Amino acid sequence: MRPSARQRSAVVALACSLTLLASACGGSDQQSSSASGSGDDGPKIELTIATFNEFGYDDLYAEYEAEHPNIKITPRKAKTVDEHIKNLDTNLAAGSGLADIEAMEIGWIYNYLAKADKFVDLRDYGANDLGDRWLDWKVAGATTSDGKIIGYGTDIGPEAICYRKDLFAKAGLPTDRAQVAKLFPDWDSYFATGRRFKAKVPGSAWYDSSVLAWEAMRNQLIEAYYSNNDRYLGDENPLLKQTWDQIVEGYQDGLSAKLPAWSDSWTKAFRSDAFATMACPGWLLGVIQDNAGTFGKGKWDVADVFPGGGGNWGGSYLTIPKQSGNPAEAAKLAAWLTAPEQQIKVFKKIGSFPSTVDAYEAPQVKSQVNAYFNNAPTGKIFIDRAKSVILKQHKGPREGEVNTVFTDALARVDEGKQKPDDAWKQALRDAEKAANTRKNG
């Protein structure tokens, strides 16, 4: 699924959809008996599942219930991810009220790895027996330092580069996607190509916003804000400052279109020549098409490249709180919902890109072509991009809150509200406070 409101606020505000149902209620009180299956005459078991945004699971619930007559699935769909998290945190602290299955977005599951004792270790319910179902880095994102697995992976958001063929031609750059992929194997070459572009097409920017460029680059740092032992690094990390400086220099050279992500000005810019490239997870193709409409058809393309290797923006997990009265049945449902067969169905329905390796062999995935993007082989492109993501990236317990501080600072720079040096200093002060919140409360 697409990134949540909380993650999008870190890239300057994005709302999620759907409605928060009813008041919070606990996991089912019935204890799981034997493994349920088709035609099972066991007692009726209700399983609650709390999600946000759009997971594409409604048809799957009905399918599972048909195959497991003694199971009744009751979904809770939150209006926003912030409401979902507030409910999760409140009920986690209270010791009751959580669903049998709680979804967690990739941008904030790190907050709960430190509270792994509140969640079922899925190794106790067969996670190890699933073998290499998921990409290694997807499993790693829900695994504690001592090996507990608290979440089964749903979708992911592997990133490529989307670009405007017509603007590239105007700048004298290659337009064929295979040749474009050779232009920027790393971020230095990406920014250098942007400066060449800007010299030839001064009326257009190279990318949409400094904030989204930061998101793309920061996500590739193995240690951005925290060390591997969850110690906040701040200005001890020279790579973080190097990334900041590179983006600020791009801003000063006019490479950023200075568009707040998901603002009206950002969405309208797709129907103009405002910018030529953008970091592009698979789900963003639909956003570009929706916003650019007929103006952009045939002009936008996507290249099988991401500077510096791989990157991911988006995706979630399904976790089982220990509050669940039916952890075994909940784990079975979560495992089934995240199996390759179901991930393929969700991909076909809403476009959420699978995190399971076997799904990449399915024709529906690997042979996907996007007509709007000049018949780009998007299935193959995003499979390649998914396999290139860094495995051992570490994110700390207050990663989301700290990152919001830095993205807010870059937004102030992009909008001309604060000088870069002042914004960096303020970000360091504010991030230190955000990082220490966990220690004090």
C-alpha positions in Angstrom: 0.0 0.0 0.0 0.9 3.6 -0.4 2.7 5.4 2.5 0.7 6.4 5.4 -0.2 9.9 6.6 2.5 9.9 9.2 5.2 9.0 6.8 3.8 11.5 4.3 3.8 14.2 6.9 7.6 13.6 7.0 7.5 14.5 3.3 5.2 17.4 3.9 1.7 16.1 4.6 -0.3 13.5 2.9 -3.7 12.2 4.1 -4.8 8.6 4.2 -8.3 7.4 3.4 -11.0 5.2 4.7 -13.1 5.4 7.9 -12.3 4.5 11.5 -14.9 1.9 12.5 -16.6 1.9 15.9 -14.8 2.2 19.3 -11.8 0.1 20.1 -12.5 -3.4 21.4 -10.3 -6.2 22.4 -9.1 -9.3 20.6 -11.5 -12.2 20.5 -12.0 -13.8 23.9 -12.4 -17.3 22.5 -9.4 -19.5 22.8 -8.1 -21.2 19.6 -8.7 -24.9 19.6 -7.5 -27.0 16.7 -6.2 -25.7 13.3 -9.3 -24.7 11.3 -9.8 -25.7 7.8 -12.4 -26.1 5.1 -15.5 -27.8 6.5 -14.2 -27.5 10.1 -17.0 -28.0 12.7 -15.1 -26.3 15.5 -16.5 -23.4 17.5 -17.0 -20.0 15.8 -14.0 -17.8 16.2 -14.0 -14.0 15.5 -10.7 -12.5 14.4 -10.4 -8.7 14.4 -7.9 -7.1 12.0 -7.0 -3.4 12.2 -5.6 -1.7 9.1 -5.4 1.8 7.6 -5.4 3.3 4.1 -6.2 0.6 1.6 -4.8 -3.0 1.9 -7.1 -4.5 -0.7 -8.1 -7.3 1.6 -12.0 -7.2 1.5 -12.3 -9.9 -1.1 -9.6 -12.0 0.7 -11.6 -11.9 3.9 -14.6 -13.4 2.2 -12.4 -16.0 0.5 -10.8 -17.0 3.8 -14.1 -17.3 5.6 -15.4 -19.5 2.8 -12.4 -21.8 3.3 -12.6 -21.7 7.1 -16.4 -21.8 8.1 -15.6 -21.4 11.8 -13.7 -18.1 11.3 -15.4 -14.7 11.2 -13.2 -11.8 10.3 -14.1 -8.4 11.6 -12.1 -5.6 10.0 -11.4 -2.2 11.5 -10.3 0.4 9.0 -8.9 3.6 10.4 -9.6 6.9 8.9 -5.9 8.0 9.2 -2.8 6.2 10.2 -2.4 8.7 13.1 -5.8 7.5 14.5 -4.7 3.9 14.0 -1.4 4.5 15.9 -3.1 6.5 18.6 -5.5 3.6 19.1 -2.7 1.1 19.0 -0.6 3.0 21.6 -3.5 3.6 23.9 -4.6 0.0 23.9 -1.1 -1.3 24.1 -0.5 0.8 27.3 -3.9 -0.3 28.7 -3.2 -3.9 28.2 -6.5 -4.6 26.3 -8.4 -3.3 23.3 -6.1 -4.3 20.4 -7.2 -6.3 17.4 -6.0 -9.9 16.9 -4.0 -8.5 13.9 -2.6 -5.0 13.9 -1.1 -3.6 10.7 2.1 -1.5 11.0 3.5 0.8 8.4 7.2 0.4 7.5 8.0 4.0 8.6 7.0 3.3 12.3 7.3 -0.4 13.0 10.7 0.5 14.4 9.0 2.2 17.3 7.5 -1.2 18.3 10.5 -3.4 17.9 11.6 -2.1 21.2 8.3 -3.3 22.6 8.5 -6.8 21.0 7.5 -8.4 24.3 4.0 -7.0 23.6 3.8 -8.9 20.3 3.8 -12.5 19.4 7.1 -13.9 18.1 5.9 -15.3 14.9 8.7 -17.9 15.0 6.4 -19.6 17.5 3.7 -20.0 14.9 5.8 -21.2 11.9 7.6 -18.1 10.6 10.8 -20.1 10.3 9.0 -22.8 8.4 8.0 -20.3 5.7 11.6 -20.3 4.5 12.6 -17.6 2.1 9.1 -16.4 1.4 10.0 -12.7 1.6 12.9 -10.6 0.5 15.5 -10.6 3.2 15.4 -6.9 3.9 11.6 -7.1 4.3 11.9 -9.7 7.0 14.8 -7.7 8.6 12.5 -4.7 9.0 10.3 -6.6 11.5 13.0 -8.6 13.3 14.5 -7.6 16.6 18.2 -7.6 17.4 17.8 -11.0 19.2 15.9 -12.5 16.3 12.2 -12.2 17.2 10.0 -11.7 14.2 7.0 -9.6 15.0 5.5 -9.0 11.6 4.7 -10.7 8.3 5.5 -8.5 5.3 2.7 -7.2 3.1 3.7 -4.9 0.2 6.8 -2.8 -0.5 7.6 0.4 -2.5 10.8 -0.3 -4.5 12.1 2.9 -6.2 13.1 3.7 -9.7 13.5 7.1 -11.5 10.5 8.5 -13.4 11.5 11.1 -16.0 10.0 13.3 -18.7 11.2 12.1 -22.1 10.3 15.3 -23.9 12.2 17.5 -21.4 15.2 15.1 -21.7 15.2 15.5 -25.5 15.0 19.3 -25.1 18.1 19.2 -22.9 20.0 16.9 -25.4 19.9 14.0 -22.9 19.1 10.4 -23.9 15.4 9.5 -23.8 15.6 5.7 -24.2 15.1 4.2 -20.7 18.0 1.9 -21.0 20.3 4.8 -21.8 18.8 7.0 -19.1 19.5 4.2 -16.6 23.2 4.7 -17.4 23.2 8.4 -16.7 23.1 8.3 -12.9 24.4 5.2 -11.2 25.0 7.3 -8.1 23.8 10.5 -6.5 26.8 12.5 -7.7 26.0 11.7 -11.3 22.3 12.3 -10.7 23.0 15.9 -9.5 25.6 16.5 -12.2 23.2 15.4 -14.9 20.6 17.7 -13.3 23.0 20.7 -13.6 23.6 19.8 -17.3 19.8 19.7 -17.7 19.3 23.0 -16.0 21.8 24.7 -18.2 19.9 23.7 -21.3 16.3 24.0 -19.9 16.5 26.8 -17.4 12.7 27.1 -17.2 12.3 23.6 -15.6 13.7 22.1 -12.4 15.4 18.7 -12.2 13.2 17.2 -9.4 10.1 18.2 -7.6 11.2 18.9 -4.0 14.3 18.9 -1.7 12.2 16.9 0.8 11.5 14.0 -1.5 15.1 14.0 -2.6 16.1 13.7 1.1 13.7 10.9 1.6 15.2 9.0 -1.3 18.8 9.5 -0.2 18.4 9.2 3.5 16.6 5.9 3.1 19.8 4.4 1.6 22.0 5.2 4.6 22.7 2.1 6.6 22.8 4.2 9.7 21.1 7.6 9.3 19.9 8.8 12.7 20.8 5.9 14.9 23.7 3.5 15.4 23.1 -0.3 15.3 22.6 -0.3 19.1 19.9 2.4 18.8 22.1 5.3 20.0 21.0 8.6 18.4 23.9 9.9 16.3 22.9 13.5 15.4 25.8 15.4 14.0 28.1 12.5 14.7 27.1 11.0 11.3 29.1 12.7 8.6 27.1 10.9 5.9 23.9 12.6 7.1 25.4 16.1 6.8 26.9 15.1 3.4 23.5 14.2 2.2 22.0 17.4 3.5 24.8 19.5 1.9 24.3 17.8 -1.5 20.5 18.5 -1.4 21.1 22.1 -0.3 23.6 22.7 -3.1 21.0 21.3 -5.5 18.4 23.7 -4.1 20.9 26.6 -4.5 21.6 25.6 -8.1 17.9 25.6 -9.0 17.5 21.8 -9.3 14.5 21.7 -6.9 11.1 22.9 -8.1 10.4 23.7 -4.4 7.0 22.0 -4.4 5.6 20.8 -1.1 4.7 17.2 -1.7 0.9 16.5 -2.1 0.1 20.2 -2.1 -2.1 21.7 -4.7 0.9 23.3 -6.4 2.6 19.9 -6.5 -0.3 18.1 -8.1 -0.9 20.9 -10.6 2.8 20.9 -11.6 2.4 17.5 -13.3 0.4 19.2 -16.0 3.3 21.6 -16.7 7.0 21.4 -17.4 7.9 22.2 -13.8 10.3 19.3 -13.3 11.9 16.5 -15.2 12.6 13.6 -12.8 11.4 12.2 -9.5 12.2 9.3 -7.2 9.5 6.9 -8.1 8.2 3.8 -6.1 5.8 1.6 -8.1 2.7 3.0 -6.5 3.6 6.6 -7.6 3.1 5.7 -11.2 -0.7 5.9 -10.6 -0.2 9.3 -8.8 1.7 10.7 -11.8 -1.0 9.4 -14.2 -3.8 10.8 -12.1 -2.2 14.2 -11.8 -0.7 14.5 -15.3 -3.7 13.1 -17.2 -3.7 13.4 -20.9 -1.0 16.1 -20.7 1.6 13.6 -19.5 0.7 10.5 -21.5 3.7 9.5 -23.6 5.9 12.2 -21.9 6.6 10.3 -18.7 8.7 7.2 -18.6 10.4 5.1 -16.0 14.0 3.8 -16.0 15.3 0.7 -14.2 17.8 2.6 -12.0 18.0 4.3 -8.7 21.1 6.3 -7.8 23.3 4.6 -5.3 21.6 1.2 -5.7 18.2 0.5 -4.3 15.6 2.3 -2.3 12.2 1.6 -0.8 9.3 4.0 0.0 6.2 2.3 1.4 4.9 -1.0 2.6 3.6 -2.6 5.8 3.5 -5.6 8.1 0.8 -7.6 10.0 1.6 -8.2 13.7 -0.1 -10.3 16.4 -0.4 -8.5 19.8 -0.1 -10.8 22.8 -3.5 -9.4 23.8 -5.1 -11.6 21.1 -7.2 -14.4 22.5 -6.5 -16.4 19.4 -2.8 -15.9 18.5 -2.5 -19.2 16.6 -5.6 -18.5 14.4 -4.5 -14.9 13.9 -1.1 -16.0 12.8 -2.6 -18.4 10.3 -4.7 -15.6 8.9 -1.8 -13.2 8.7 0.4 -15.8 7.1 -2.3 -16.5 4.5 -3.0 -12.8 3.7 0.8 -12.3 3.1 1.4 -15.4 1.1 2.5 -15.0 -2.6 -0.9 -16.0 -4.0 -2.7 -13.4 -2.0 -0.1 -10.7 -2.6 -0.5 -11.3 -6.4 -4.3 -10.8 -6.0 -3.8 -7.6 -4.1 -1.3 -6.4 -6.7 -3.8 -7.0 -9.5 -6.6 -5.3 -7.5 -4.9 -2.1 -6.2 -1.3 -2.3 -7.5 0.5 -2.9 -4.1 3.9 -4.4 -5.1 4.5 -7.8 -3.5 7.3 -8.5 -1.0 7.3 -12.2 -1.6 9.9 -13.6 -3.9 7.7 -16.3 -5.5 5.2 -13.6 -6.6 7.9 -12.3 -9.0 7.6 -15.4 -11.1 3.9 -14.8 -11.7 3.1 -13.5 -15.2 0.7 -11.0 -13.7 3.7 -9.4 -11.9 6.8 -9.9 -14.0 5.1 -9.3 -17.4 3.3 -6.1 -16.3 3.6 -3.3 -18.8 2.4 0.3 -18.3 0.9 1.9 -21.4 0.8 5.4 -19.9 4.6 5.2 -19.4 5.4 4.4 -23.0 4.8 0.7 -22.4 7.5 0.5 -19.8 8.0 -3.1 -18.5 7.2 -2.0 -15.0 6.9 -5.5 -13.6 10.5 -6.3 -14.5 11.7 -2.9 -13.5 10.3 -2.9 -10.0 11.3 -6.6 -9.4 14.9 -5.5 -10.2 14.6 -2.5 -8.0 13.1 -4.6 -5.1 16.1 -7.0 -5.3 18.6 -4.1 -5.1 17.4 -2.6 -1.8 20.0 -2.6 1.0 19.6 -5.5 3.5 21.1 -4.2 6.7 19.7 -0.7 7.0 19.1 0.2 10.6 16.3 2.5 11.9 16.0 3.5 15.5 13.0 3.6 17.8 12.1 7.3 17.1 13.1 7.2 13.4 9.8 8.7 12.2 9.8 11.6 14.6 13.4 12.4 14.0 13.0 12.3 10.2 10.0 14.6 10.4 12.3 17.2 12.1 14.8 17.0 9.2 12.2 17.0 6.4 10.4 20.0 8.0 13.8 21.8 8.1 14.4 21.1 4.4 10.9 22.3 3.6 11.6 25.6 5.3 14.8 25.9 3.1 12.9 24.9 -0.1 10.2 27.5 0.7 12.7 30.3 1.4 11.7 30.5 5.0 15.1 29.7 6.6 18.7 29.7 5.5 20.2 26.3 5.1 22.8 26.6 8.0 20.2 27.8 10.4 17.8 25.1 9.4 20.5 22.4 9.9 21.3 23.8 13.4 17.6 23.9 14.4 17.1 20.4 13.0 19.9 19.0 15.2 18.4 20.7 18.3 14.8 19.5 17.6 15.9 16.0 16.6 17.8 15.6 19.8 14.6 16.3 21.7 12.6 14.0 19.5 15.1 11.2 19.9 15.2 11.5 23.7 11.4 11.5 24.1 11.5 7.7 24.4 14.0 7.9 27.3 11.8 10.3 29.2 8.4 8.9 28.5 
